[in-house]
Amino acid sequence: MPKVAERTLAEGLIVAALAGWWLMSRDLPAYVLPDPWMVAKTLWRLFFDMELAPHTLATTLRVAGSVVIAVATGGALALVPLYVPVLDHVIHGRIQPIFNSVPSVGWAILAVIWFDISNFSVMFVQVVILLPFCLINISEGIREMDRELLEMARSFTRSGPQVFAKIIVPLLVPYVLAATRMAYGIGWKIALVSELFGADTGLGFLMIQAQTVSDAAMVLATCLGIVVLFTLGDRLVLNPLTRLNSTQGAMP
């Protein structure tokens, strides 16, 4: 019963927000605040209109690709001090702070200067912004690893690849999944910023076009489209992976 009450309250708040939105839109012009139905129709077009759907697909592929590259690169950097301890300060004392502190807009402008308007420039911005989050998460997993377990594994075999595949990777999987979830969420937040500066396709491109013609319905639909895409990816991909890892971890 408490869960039913919680869900009822949550859905009721959404209905109340939509009702308030509709009431406010009646007294305002569409270019300031379009009504929910107008935004819903535009949102539908983002997914099923042959003119707009490719933009939605382009942004989705860029975010997914950037997350994969950022997790892989961050994981590789995090592993470097494990095998070459002398580079620990280089990774965490120099590389990590640089990537962690340069503002997103700075990366976006530099990408356009360096690579012009292209898919590569957009993904470059997303990867360099996501990289420190992945590096920090996976590095924490490496710090938490049982060093005695590693030494025992190395005493049984001198094969580094076997130790990596059978000991290190399973221990790091939860941290990699956590890094992936974080990167995925942040990736959608910065997708529009990167595309506003360096793309001629994608949802960010549609948003900047909508801004020039005061199309508030497109702006709102673009934001809601990202909510939909994030939710689908989280529930259909990340949640099952997390549950699968939890189930395998609980097995004797």
DOPA-326062 format. One line per 4 residues: number of its first residue (from 1); their letters; for each residue y, x, z of N, C-alpha, C. Coordinates in Angstrom, 1 decimal, padded with zeros to 4 digits. Layout:
BEGIN
NUM	A	Y/X/Z/Y/X/Z/Y/X/Z; ...
END
This chain:
BEGIN
1	MPKV	-001.2/000.8/000.0/000.0/000.0/000.0/001.3/000.8/000.0; 001.4/001.9/000.8/002.6/002.7/000.8/002.9/003.3/-000.6; 001.8/003.7/-001.4/002.0/004.2/-002.7/002.5/003.1/-003.6; 002.0/001.9/-003.5/002.5/000.8/-004.3/004.0/000.6/-004.0
5	AERT	004.4/000.6/-002.7/005.8/000.4/-002.3/006.6/001.6/-002.9; 006.1/002.8/-002.9/006.9/003.9/-003.4/007.1/003.7/-004.9; 006.1/003.4/-005.6/006.2/003.2/-007.1/007.1/002.0/-007.4; 007.0/001.0/-006.6/007.9/-000.2/-006.9/009.3/000.2/-006.7
9	LAEG	009.6/001.0/-005.6/011.0/001.4/-005.3/011.5/002.3/-006.5; 010.6/003.2/-006.9/011.0/004.1/-008.0/011.3/003.4/-009.3; 010.4/002.5/-009.7/010.6/001.7/-010.9/011.8/000.8/-010.7; 012.0/000.3/-009.5/013.2/-000.6/-009.3/014.5/000.1/-009.4
13	LIVA	014.5/001.4/-009.0/015.7/002.2/-009.2/016.1/002.4/-010.6; 015.0/002.7/-011.4/015.2/002.9/-012.9/015.8/001.6/-013.5; 015.2/000.4/-013.2/015.7/-000.8/-013.7/017.1/-001.1/-013.3; 017.4/-000.8/-012.0/018.8/-001.0/-011.5/019.8/000.0/-012.3
17	ALAG	019.3/001.2/-012.5/020.2/002.1/-013.3/020.5/001.7/-014.7; 019.4/001.2/-015.3/019.6/000.6/-016.7/020.5/-000.6/-016.7; 020.3/-001.4/-015.7/021.2/-002.6/-015.6/022.7/-002.2/-015.4; 022.9/-001.2/-014.5/024.2/-000.7/-014.3/024.8/-000.1/-015.5
21	WWLM	024.0/000.7/-016.3/024.4/001.3/-017.5/024.8/000.2/-018.5; 024.0/-000.8/-018.7/024.3/-001.9/-019.6/025.6/-002.6/-019.3; 025.8/-002.9/-018.0/027.0/-003.5/-017.6/028.3/-002.7/-017.8; 028.2/-001.4/-017.6/029.3/-000.5/-017.8/029.6/-000.4/-019.3
25	SRDL	028.5/-000.3/-020.1/028.7/-000.2/-021.6/029.4/-001.4/-022.2; 029.3/-002.5/-021.6/030.0/-003.7/-022.1/031.5/-003.6/-022.2; 032.0/-002.8/-021.3/033.5/-002.7/-021.2/034.0/-001.4/-021.8; 033.1/-000.6/-022.4/033.5/000.7/-023.0/033.1/000.7/-024.4
29	PAYV	033.9/001.5/-025.2/033.5/001.6/-026.7/032.2/002.4/-026.8; 031.5/002.2/-027.9/030.2/002.9/-028.1/030.3/004.4/-028.2; 031.4/004.9/-028.6/031.6/006.3/-028.7/031.8/007.0/-027.3; 032.1/006.2/-026.3/032.2/006.7/-025.0/030.9/006.4/-024.2
33	LPDP	030.4/005.2/-024.2/029.1/004.9/-023.5/028.4/003.8/-024.3; 027.4/004.2/-025.1/026.7/003.2/-025.9/025.7/002.5/-024.9; 025.3/001.3/-025.3/024.4/000.5/-024.5/023.0/001.1/-024.6; 022.1/000.8/-023.6/020.7/001.4/-023.6/019.9/001.1/-024.8
37	WMVA	020.1/-000.1/-025.4/019.3/-000.4/-026.6/019.7/000.5/-027.8; 021.0/000.8/-027.9/021.4/001.7/-029.0/020.8/003.1/-028.8; 020.8/003.6/-027.6/020.3/004.9/-027.3/018.8/004.9/-027.5; 018.1/003.8/-027.1/016.7/003.7/-027.3/016.3/003.7/-028.8
41	KTLW	017.0/003.1/-029.6/016.8/003.1/-031.1/017.0/004.5/-031.6; 018.0/005.2/-031.1/018.2/006.6/-031.6/017.1/007.5/-031.1; 016.7/007.3/-029.8/015.6/008.1/-029.3/014.3/007.9/-030.1; 014.0/006.6/-030.5/012.9/006.3/-031.4/012.9/007.1/-032.7
45	RLFF	014.1/007.2/-033.2/014.3/007.9/-034.5/014.0/009.4/-034.3; 014.3/010.0/-033.2/014.1/011.4/-032.9/012.6/011.7/-033.1; 011.7/010.8/-032.8/010.3/011.0/-032.9/009.6/010.5/-034.1; 010.2/009.5/-034.7/009.5/008.8/-035.8/010.3/008.7/-037.1
49	DMEL	011.5/009.1/-037.1/012.3/009.1/-038.4/012.1/010.4/-039.1; 011.7/010.4/-040.4/011.4/011.6/-041.1/012.6/012.5/-041.3; 013.8/012.1/-041.1/014.9/012.9/-041.2/015.2/013.7/-039.8; 014.9/013.0/-038.7/015.2/013.6/-037.4/014.0/014.2/-036.7
53	APHT	012.8/013.7/-037.0/011.6/014.2/-036.3/011.4/015.7/-036.5; 011.7/016.3/-037.7/011.5/017.7/-037.8/012.4/018.5/-036.9; 013.5/018.0/-036.5/014.4/018.7/-035.5/013.7/018.7/-034.2; 013.1/017.6/-033.8/012.4/017.5/-032.5/011.2/018.4/-032.5
57	LATT	010.5/018.5/-033.6/009.3/019.4/-033.7/009.8/020.8/-033.6; 010.9/021.2/-034.3/011.3/022.5/-034.2/011.7/023.0/-032.8; 012.4/022.2/-032.1/012.7/022.5/-030.7/011.4/022.7/-029.8; 010.5/021.7/-030.0/009.3/021.8/-029.2/008.5/023.1/-029.5
61	LRVA	008.4/023.4/-030.8/007.6/024.7/-031.1/008.3/025.9/-030.6; 009.7/025.9/-030.6/010.4/027.1/-030.1/010.2/027.2/-028.6; 010.3/026.1/-027.9/010.1/026.2/-026.4/008.7/026.6/-026.1; 007.7/026.0/-026.7/006.3/026.4/-026.5/006.1/027.9/-026.8
65	GSVV	006.5/028.3/-027.9/006.4/029.7/-028.3/007.1/030.7/-027.4; 008.3/030.3/-027.0/009.1/031.2/-026.1/008.4/031.3/-024.7; 007.8/030.2/-024.2/007.1/030.2/-022.9/005.9/031.2/-023.0; 005.1/031.0/-024.1/004.0/031.9/-024.2/004.4/033.4/-024.3
69	IAVA	005.4/033.7/-025.1/005.8/035.1/-025.2/006.4/035.6/-023.9; 007.2/034.8/-023.2/007.8/035.2/-021.9/006.7/035.5/-020.9; 005.7/034.6/-020.8/004.7/034.8/-019.8/003.9/036.0/-020.1; 003.5/036.2/-021.4/002.8/037.4/-021.8/003.5/038.7/-021.5
73	TGGA	004.8/038.7/-021.9/005.6/039.9/-021.7/005.9/040.1/-020.2; 006.2/039.1/-019.5/006.4/039.2/-018.0/005.2/039.7/-017.3; 004.0/039.2/-017.7/002.8/039.6/-017.1/002.5/041.1/-017.4; 002.8/041.5/-018.7/002.5/042.9/-019.0/003.5/043.8/-018.3
77	LALV	004.7/043.5/-018.1/005.7/044.3/-017.3/005.2/044.3/-015.8; 004.8/043.2/-015.3/004.4/043.1/-013.9/003.2/044.0/-013.7; 002.3/044.2/-014.7/001.1/045.0/-014.5/001.4/046.5/-014.6; 002.5/046.9/-015.2/002.8/048.3/-015.4/002.7/049.1/-014.1
81	PLYV	003.4/048.6/-013.0/003.4/049.4/-011.7/002.0/049.5/-011.1; 001.1/048.5/-011.4/-000.2/048.5/-010.8/-001.0/049.7/-011.4; -000.7/050.1/-012.6/-001.5/051.2/-013.3/-000.6/052.5/-013.3; 000.7/052.3/-013.3/001.6/053.5/-013.2/002.6/053.3/-012.1
85	PVLD	002.2/053.5/-010.8/003.1/053.2/-009.7/004.5/053.8/-009.8; 004.6/055.0/-010.4/005.9/055.6/-010.5/007.0/054.8/-011.2; 006.5/053.8/-012.0/007.4/053.0/-012.8/007.8/051.7/-012.1; 007.4/051.6/-010.8/007.7/050.3/-010.1/009.2/050.1/-010.0
89	HVIH	010.0/051.1/-009.7/011.4/051.0/-009.5/012.1/050.7/-010.8; 011.5/051.3/-011.9/012.1/051.1/-013.2/012.0/049.6/-013.6; 010.8/049.0/-013.3/010.6/047.6/-013.7/011.4/046.7/-012.8; 011.2/046.8/-011.4/011.8/045.9/-010.5/013.2/046.3/-010.0
93	GRIQ	013.6/047.5/-010.2/014.9/047.9/-009.8/015.9/048.0/-010.9; 015.5/048.1/-012.1/016.4/048.2/-013.2/016.2/047.1/-014.3; 015.0/047.0/-014.8/014.8/046.0/-015.9/015.0/044.5/-015.4; 014.3/044.2/-014.3/014.4/042.9/-013.7/015.8/042.4/-013.4
97	PIFN	016.6/043.2/-012.7/018.0/042.8/-012.4/018.8/042.5/-013.6; 018.6/043.4/-014.7/019.4/043.2/-015.9/019.1/041.9/-016.5; 017.8/041.6/-016.7/017.5/040.3/-017.4/017.8/039.1/-016.5; 017.8/039.3/-015.2/018.0/038.2/-014.2/019.5/037.9/-014.1
101	SVPS	020.4/038.8/-014.4/021.8/038.6/-014.1/022.7/038.3/-015.4; 022.3/038.8/-016.5/023.1/038.5/-017.7/023.1/037.0/-018.0; 024.3/036.4/-018.2/024.4/034.9/-018.3/023.8/034.5/-019.7; 023.3/033.2/-019.6/022.6/032.6/-020.8/023.5/032.6/-022.0
105	VGWA	024.8/032.3/-021.8/025.8/032.3/-022.9/025.9/033.6/-023.6; 025.9/034.7/-022.7/026.0/036.0/-023.2/024.9/036.4/-024.1; 023.7/036.0/-023.7/022.5/036.3/-024.6/022.6/035.5/-025.9; 023.1/034.3/-025.8/023.2/033.4/-027.0/024.2/034.0/-028.0
109	ILAV	025.3/034.4/-027.5/026.3/035.0/-028.4/025.8/036.3/-029.0; 025.2/037.2/-028.2/024.6/038.4/-028.7/023.6/038.2/-029.8; 022.7/037.2/-029.5/021.6/036.9/-030.5/022.2/036.5/-031.8; 023.3/035.7/-031.9/023.9/035.4/-033.1/024.5/036.6/-033.8
113	IWFD	025.1/037.5/-033.0/025.7/038.7/-033.6/024.6/039.6/-034.2; 023.5/039.8/-033.4/022.5/040.7/-033.8/021.6/040.2/-034.9; 021.2/038.9/-034.8/020.2/038.3/-035.7/020.6/037.2/-036.6; 021.9/036.9/-036.5/022.5/035.7/-037.3/021.8/034.4/-036.8
117	ISNF	022.1/033.3/-037.5/021.5/032.0/-037.2/020.1/032.0/-037.7; 019.1/031.9/-036.8/017.7/031.9/-037.2/016.8/031.4/-036.1; 015.5/031.2/-036.4/014.6/030.8/-035.4/014.4/032.0/-034.4; 014.4/033.2/-035.0/014.2/034.4/-034.1/015.3/034.5/-033.1
121	SVMF	016.6/034.2/-033.5/017.7/034.4/-032.5/017.5/033.3/-031.4; 017.1/032.1/-031.7/016.9/031.1/-030.7/015.8/031.5/-029.7; 014.7/031.9/-030.3/013.6/032.3/-029.4/013.9/033.5/-028.6; 014.6/034.5/-029.2/015.0/035.6/-028.5/015.8/035.3/-027.2
125	VQVV	016.8/034.3/-027.3/017.6/033.9/-026.2/016.7/033.3/-025.1; 015.8/032.4/-025.6/014.9/031.7/-024.6/014.0/032.7/-023.9; 013.4/033.7/-024.6/012.5/034.6/-024.0/013.2/035.5/-023.0; 014.3/036.0/-023.3/015.0/036.9/-022.4/015.5/036.2/-021.1
129	ILLP	015.8/034.9/-021.3/016.2/034.1/-020.1/015.0/033.8/-019.2; 013.8/033.5/-019.8/012.6/033.1/-019.1/011.9/034.3/-018.5; 012.1/035.5/-019.2/011.3/036.7/-018.8/011.4/037.0/-017.3; 012.6/037.1/-016.7/012.6/037.5/-015.3/011.8/036.5/-014.3
133	FCLI	011.9/035.3/-014.6/011.1/034.3/-013.8/009.6/034.5/-013.9; 009.1/034.8/-015.1/007.7/035.1/-015.2/007.4/036.5/-014.5; 008.2/037.4/-014.7/008.0/038.8/-014.1/007.9/038.7/-012.6; 008.8/037.9/-012.0/008.9/037.8/-010.5/007.6/037.1/-010.0
137	NISE	007.2/036.0/-010.7/006.1/035.2/-010.2/004.8/036.0/-010.3; 004.6/036.7/-011.4/003.3/037.4/-011.6/003.3/038.7/-010.8; 004.5/039.3/-010.6/004.6/040.5/-009.7/004.2/040.1/-008.3; 004.6/038.9/-007.8/004.3/038.5/-006.5/002.7/038.4/-006.4
141	GIRE	002.1/037.9/-007.4/000.7/037.8/-007.4/000.0/039.1/-007.3; 000.6/040.1/-008.0/000.0/041.5/-007.9/000.2/042.0/-006.5; 001.3/041.8/-005.9/001.5/042.3/-004.5/000.6/041.6/-003.5; 000.2/040.4/-003.8/-000.7/039.7/-002.9/-002.2/040.0/-003.1
145	MDRE	-002.5/040.7/-004.1/-003.9/041.0/-004.4/-004.5/041.9/-003.3; -005.7/041.7/-003.0/-006.5/042.4/-002.0/-006.8/043.8/-002.6; -006.1/044.8/-002.1/-006.3/046.2/-002.6/-007.7/046.7/-002.3; -008.3/046.3/-001.1/-009.6/046.7/-000.8/-010.7/046.1/-001.8
149	LLEM	-010.4/044.9/-002.2/-011.3/044.3/-003.2/-011.2/045.1/-004.5; -010.0/045.5/-004.9/-009.9/046.3/-006.1/-010.6/047.7/-006.0; -010.5/048.3/-004.8/-011.1/049.6/-004.6/-012.7/049.4/-004.6; -013.1/048.3/-004.1/-014.6/048.1/-004.1/-015.1/047.9/-005.5
153	ARSF	-014.3/047.1/-006.3/-014.7/046.9/-007.7/-014.7/048.2/-008.5; -013.8/049.0/-008.2/-013.7/050.3/-008.9/-014.8/051.3/-008.5; -015.3/051.1/-007.3/-016.4/051.9/-006.8/-017.7/051.5/-007.4; -017.8/050.3/-007.9/-019.1/049.8/-008.5/-019.0/050.1/-010.0
157	TRSG	-017.9/050.2/-010.6/-017.8/050.5/-012.1/-016.5/051.2/-012.4; -016.6/052.1/-013.3/-015.5/052.9/-013.8/-014.8/052.2/-015.0; -015.3/051.1/-015.4/-014.8/050.4/-016.5/-013.5/049.6/-016.1; -012.4/050.1/-016.5/-011.1/049.5/-016.3/-011.1/048.1/-016.8
161	PQVF	-011.5/047.9/-018.1/-011.5/046.5/-018.7/-012.3/045.5/-017.9; -013.4/045.9/-017.3/-014.3/045.0/-016.5/-013.6/044.6/-015.2; -013.0/045.6/-014.6/-012.2/045.3/-013.4/-011.1/044.3/-013.7; -010.4/044.6/-014.8/-009.3/043.7/-015.1/-009.7/042.3/-015.4
165	AKII	-010.8/042.2/-016.2/-011.2/040.8/-016.6/-011.9/040.1/-015.5; -012.6/040.7/-014.7/-013.4/040.0/-013.7/-012.8/039.9/-012.3; -011.8/040.8/-012.0/-011.2/040.8/-010.7/-009.7/040.4/-010.8; -009.0/041.2/-011.6/-007.5/041.1/-011.6/-007.1/039.7/-012.2
169	VPLL	-007.7/039.4/-013.4/-007.3/038.2/-014.1/-007.5/036.9/-013.2; -008.7/036.8/-012.7/-008.9/035.6/-011.8/-008.0/035.5/-010.6; -007.6/036.6/-010.0/-006.7/036.6/-008.9/-005.3/036.2/-009.4; -004.9/036.5/-010.6/-003.6/036.3/-011.1/-003.4/034.9/-011.7
173	VPYV	-004.5/034.3/-012.1/-004.4/033.0/-012.8/-003.5/032.0/-012.1; -003.6/031.8/-010.8/-002.6/030.8/-010.1/-001.2/031.2/-010.3; -000.9/032.5/-010.2/000.5/032.9/-010.4/001.0/032.8/-011.8; 000.1/033.1/-012.8/000.4/032.9/-014.2/000.7/031.4/-014.5
177	LAAT	-000.1/030.5/-013.9/000.1/029.1/-014.1/001.5/028.7/-013.5; 001.8/029.2/-012.3/003.0/028.9/-011.7/004.2/029.4/-012.5; 004.0/030.6/-013.0/005.1/031.2/-013.9/005.3/030.3/-015.2; 004.1/029.9/-015.7/004.2/029.0/-016.9/004.9/027.7/-016.6
181	RMAY	004.6/027.1/-015.5/005.3/025.8/-015.2/006.8/026.0/-015.0; 007.1/027.1/-014.3/008.6/027.3/-014.1/009.2/027.6/-015.5; 008.6/028.5/-016.3/009.2/028.8/-017.6/009.3/027.6/-018.5; 008.3/026.7/-018.4/008.3/025.5/-019.2/009.5/024.6/-018.9
185	GIGW	009.7/024.4/-017.6/010.8/023.6/-017.1/012.2/024.2/-017.5; 012.3/025.5/-017.2/013.6/026.1/-017.5/013.8/026.2/-019.0; 012.7/026.4/-019.8/012.8/026.5/-021.2/013.4/025.3/-021.9; 013.1/024.1/-021.3/013.7/022.9/-021.9/015.2/022.8/-021.5
189	KIAL	015.5/023.3/-020.3/016.9/023.3/-019.9/017.8/024.1/-020.8; 017.3/025.2/-021.2/018.1/026.2/-022.0/017.9/026.0/-023.5; 017.0/025.1/-023.9/016.7/024.9/-025.3/018.0/024.6/-026.1; 018.7/023.6/-025.6/019.9/023.1/-026.3/021.0/024.2/-026.3
193	VSEL	021.1/025.0/-025.2/022.1/026.0/-025.2/021.9/027.0/-026.3; 020.6/027.5/-026.4/020.3/028.5/-027.4/020.4/027.9/-028.8; 020.1/026.7/-029.0/020.2/026.1/-030.3/021.7/025.7/-030.7; 022.5/025.5/-029.7/023.9/025.2/-030.0/024.6/026.4/-030.7
197	FGAD	024.1/027.6/-030.3/024.8/028.8/-030.9/024.1/029.3/-032.1; 022.7/029.3/-032.1/022.0/030.0/-033.1/021.0/029.3/-034.0; 021.2/028.0/-034.2/020.2/027.3/-035.0/020.8/026.3/-036.0; 020.2/026.1/-037.1/020.6/025.1/-038.0/019.6/023.9/-038.1
201	TGLG	018.7/023.9/-037.1/017.7/022.9/-036.9/017.5/022.7/-035.4; 016.8/021.6/-035.0/016.5/021.4/-033.6/017.4/020.4/-032.9; 017.1/020.0/-031.7/017.8/019.0/-031.0/019.2/019.5/-030.6; 019.4/020.8/-030.4/020.7/021.4/-030.1/021.6/021.3/-031.3
205	FLMI	021.1/021.5/-032.5/021.8/021.3/-033.7/022.3/019.9/-033.9; 021.4/018.9/-033.6/021.7/017.5/-033.7/022.8/017.2/-032.7; 022.7/017.8/-031.5/023.7/017.5/-030.5/025.1/018.0/-030.9; 025.2/019.2/-031.4/026.5/019.7/-031.8/027.1/018.9/-033.0
209	QAQT	026.2/018.4/-033.9/026.7/017.5/-034.9/027.2/016.2/-034.4; 026.4/015.7/-033.4/026.9/014.4/-032.7/028.2/014.6/-032.0; 028.4/015.7/-031.5/029.7/016.0/-030.8/030.9/015.9/-031.7; 030.7/016.4/-032.9/031.8/016.5/-033.9/032.2/015.1/-034.4
213	VSDA	031.3/014.1/-034.3/031.6/012.8/-034.8/031.6/011.8/-033.7; 031.6/012.3/-032.4/031.7/011.4/-031.2/030.5/010.4/-031.2; 029.3/010.9/-031.5/028.1/010.0/-031.5/027.4/010.2/-030.1; 027.9/009.4/-029.1/027.4/009.5/-027.8/026.0/009.1/-027.7
217	AMVL	025.6/008.1/-028.5/024.2/007.6/-028.5/023.2/008.8/-028.9; 023.6/009.6/-029.9/022.7/010.7/-030.2/022.7/011.8/-029.1; 023.8/012.0/-028.4/023.8/013.0/-027.3/022.9/012.5/-026.2; 023.0/011.3/-025.8/022.2/010.7/-024.8/020.7/010.7/-025.2
221	ATCL	020.5/010.3/-026.4/019.1/010.2/-026.9/018.4/011.6/-026.9; 019.2/012.6/-027.3/018.7/014.0/-027.3/018.3/014.4/-025.9; 019.2/014.1/-024.9/018.8/014.5/-023.5/017.6/013.8/-023.1; 017.5/012.5/-023.4/016.3/011.7/-023.0/015.1/012.2/-023.7
225	GIVV	015.3/012.6/-025.0/014.1/013.1/-025.7/013.5/014.4/-025.1; 014.4/015.2/-024.5/013.9/016.4/-023.8/013.1/016.0/-022.6; 013.6/015.0/-021.9/012.9/014.5/-020.7/011.5/014.0/-021.1; 011.4/013.3/-022.2/010.1/012.8/-022.7/009.2/013.9/-023.1
229	LFTL	009.7/014.9/-023.8/008.9/016.0/-024.3/008.4/016.9/-023.1; 009.3/017.1/-022.1/008.9/017.8/-020.9/007.8/017.1/-020.2; 008.0/015.8/-020.0/007.0/015.1/-019.2/005.6/015.1/-019.9; 005.6/014.9/-021.2/004.4/014.9/-022.0/003.7/016.3/-021.8
233	GDRL	004.4/017.4/-022.0/003.8/018.7/-021.9/003.3/019.0/-020.5; 004.1/018.5/-019.5/003.7/018.7/-018.1/002.4/018.0/-017.8; 002.3/016.7/-018.2/001.2/015.9/-017.8/000.0/016.1/-018.7; 000.2/016.4/-019.9/-001.0/016.6/-020.8/-001.5/018.0/-020.9
237	VLNP	-000.7/019.0/-020.6/-001.2/020.4/-020.7/-001.2/021.1/-019.4; 000.0/021.1/-018.7/000.1/022.0/-017.5/-000.7/021.4/-016.3; -000.6/020.1/-016.1/-001.3/019.5/-015.0/-002.8/019.6/-015.1; -003.4/019.3/-016.3/-004.9/019.6/-016.4/-005.3/021.0/-016.2
241	LTRL	-004.5/022.0/-016.7/-004.8/023.4/-016.5/-004.8/023.7/-015.0; -003.8/023.2/-014.3/-003.7/023.4/-012.9/-004.9/022.8/-012.1; -005.2/021.6/-012.5/-006.4/021.0/-011.8/-007.7/021.7/-012.1; -007.8/022.2/-013.4/-009.0/022.9/-013.7/-009.1/024.2/-012.9
245	NSTQ	-008.0/024.9/-012.8/-008.0/026.1/-012.0/-008.3/025.9/-010.5; -007.8/024.8/-010.0/-008.1/024.4/-008.6/-009.5/024.1/-008.4; -010.1/023.4/-009.4/-011.5/023.0/-009.3/-012.4/024.2/-009.3; -012.1/025.2/-010.3/-012.9/026.4/-010.4/-012.7/027.3/-009.1
249	GAMP	-011.5/027.3/-008.6/-011.3/028.0/-007.4/-012.0/027.5/-006.2; -012.3/026.2/-006.2/-012.9/025.6/-005.0/-014.4/025.6/-005.1; -015.0/026.0/-006.3/-016.4/026.1/-006.5/-017.0/027.3/-005.7; -018.1/027.1/-005.1/-018.7/028.3/-004.4/-019.2/029.4/-005.3
END
